[in-house]
Amino acid sequence: MTTKTYKKPVLTIDSDLSEGIYAASGSTQGTLNVTDYGVWDRWGTNGGKRLAQASWSDIDGTITLTINFNDTVDEIETDDASVQKSWSGKTATLTFASTASNPLSIGIHLNHETSIDDLKITGFTYSVN
């Protein structure tokens, strides 16, 4: 005859842990992708413009999209005037409602005598509020 031993569950509470860690894990929803479509325009030896697109599904809220590049970006433009844009160094940040133009066309400008052919997207992240 086999006897089973009851083991009382143990519950611990650690008040030093931040609940924000768990809340942040749900900060992205749905899917969002950024695709680089290549050179849109060349300005001689003084840079040019690349075309990228962001597309998303199953997202409801305000999207903050951060795109990283392998070179310094001189300007960002989009085909939707409601998009808030900023750029600094090799990073661009776009903030927009999930109801914005989808897909969203993104123009990336280089104006500092660097070949637009060499500009690459090295990664991106997004969050939804």
C-alpha positions in Angstrom: 0.0 0.0 0.0 1.3 3.4 -1.0 0.7 6.4 1.1 0.7 9.9 -0.3 2.2 12.7 1.7 0.4 16.0 1.8 2.7 18.9 1.2 1.3 22.3 2.3 1.8 24.9 -0.4 4.1 27.8 0.5 3.2 31.4 -0.4 5.8 34.1 -0.1 5.4 37.8 -0.4 8.3 40.0 -1.3 7.4 43.6 -0.9 10.7 44.7 -2.5 9.7 43.5 -6.0 8.4 46.1 -8.4 5.1 45.2 -9.9 6.0 47.4 -12.9 8.2 44.7 -14.2 5.1 42.5 -14.8 3.0 45.3 -16.1 5.6 46.2 -18.7 5.6 42.7 -20.1 2.3 43.5 -21.7 3.4 46.8 -23.2 3.3 45.4 -26.8 0.3 44.0 -28.4 -0.6 42.7 -31.8 2.2 42.7 -34.4 4.2 45.5 -36.0 6.9 45.1 -38.6 9.2 47.6 -40.4 10.3 46.8 -43.9 13.1 48.6 -45.8 12.2 49.0 -49.4 15.6 50.5 -50.5 16.7 53.7 -52.0 14.0 56.2 -52.9 16.1 59.1 -54.2 19.9 59.9 -54.5 21.3 63.4 -54.1 24.6 63.0 -55.8 27.3 62.4 -53.3 25.3 64.2 -50.6 23.1 61.4 -49.3 19.5 60.7 -50.4 16.3 59.1 -49.1 15.4 55.5 -48.3 11.8 54.2 -48.1 10.6 52.0 -45.3 7.1 51.0 -44.2 5.7 50.1 -40.9 2.6 47.9 -40.9 0.7 46.5 -37.9 -2.3 44.5 -36.9 -4.3 43.8 -33.8 -3.0 47.0 -32.1 -5.3 49.5 -30.4 -3.8 52.6 -28.8 -0.9 54.9 -29.3 2.2 53.3 -30.9 5.7 54.5 -30.1 8.1 53.0 -32.7 11.8 53.4 -32.3 14.0 52.5 -35.4 17.7 52.1 -35.2 20.1 52.6 -38.1 23.8 52.0 -38.9 24.4 55.7 -39.7 23.3 59.1 -38.4 19.8 60.1 -39.7 19.3 63.7 -40.8 15.5 63.7 -41.2 12.5 61.5 -41.0 9.2 62.0 -42.9 6.0 60.0 -43.1 2.9 60.1 -45.4 0.6 60.7 -42.4 0.7 64.3 -40.9 -0.6 63.1 -37.6 2.7 61.2 -36.8 5.0 62.8 -34.3 8.6 62.4 -35.4 11.9 62.9 -33.8 15.4 61.7 -34.6 18.8 61.9 -33.0 22.0 60.2 -34.1 21.3 56.7 -35.3 17.7 56.6 -33.9 14.3 57.8 -35.0 11.1 57.7 -32.9 7.6 57.8 -34.4 4.5 58.2 -32.2 1.1 57.7 -33.7 -2.4 56.3 -33.2 -3.1 52.8 -34.3 -5.7 54.4 -36.6 -2.9 56.2 -38.7 -2.3 55.2 -42.3 -1.5 51.5 -42.4 1.0 50.7 -43.8 2.8 53.9 -42.9 5.4 55.1 -45.4 8.6 56.4 -43.8 11.3 58.4 -45.6 14.7 58.4 -44.1 17.1 61.2 -45.2 20.8 61.4 -45.2 22.3 64.8 -45.9 25.9 64.5 -44.8 27.8 63.1 -47.8 27.2 59.5 -46.9 26.0 57.0 -49.5 22.2 56.3 -49.1 23.0 52.8 -50.5 24.8 52.0 -47.3 22.1 53.0 -44.8 20.5 50.0 -43.1 17.9 49.5 -40.4 19.6 47.6 -37.6 16.5 47.0 -35.5 13.3 48.4 -34.1 11.1 48.2 -31.0 7.6 49.4 -30.3 5.3 49.9 -27.4 1.6 50.6 -27.1 -0.2 52.8 -24.6 
